[in-house]
Amino acid sequence: MADKVVVYLKFATAGGKTSSVTINNPRENVTLADAKAAADVLVAQQVIEGSDSTALTGFKDATKVTTSTVELA
């Protein structure tokens, strides 16, 4: 069995929509504070843009998703 773990960072955009970034293979003990700190840097440094090339205006939330895959025998 193989597990895939991702963290989704969700942002508000200047256009009033939301945009998200997926982080593959985050460290096991990542916290909301860690995610928010990383998101704040992305917003402050304008590293990425949202859909339609709109600026990210702030961090909304973060979720950690684990997906298990089992090969059928």
Buried (B, 14 or more C-beta within 10 A) or exposed (E): EEEEBBBBBBBBBBBEEBBBBEBEEBEEEBEEEBBBEBBEEBBEEEEEBBEEEBBBBEBBBBEBEEEEEEEEE
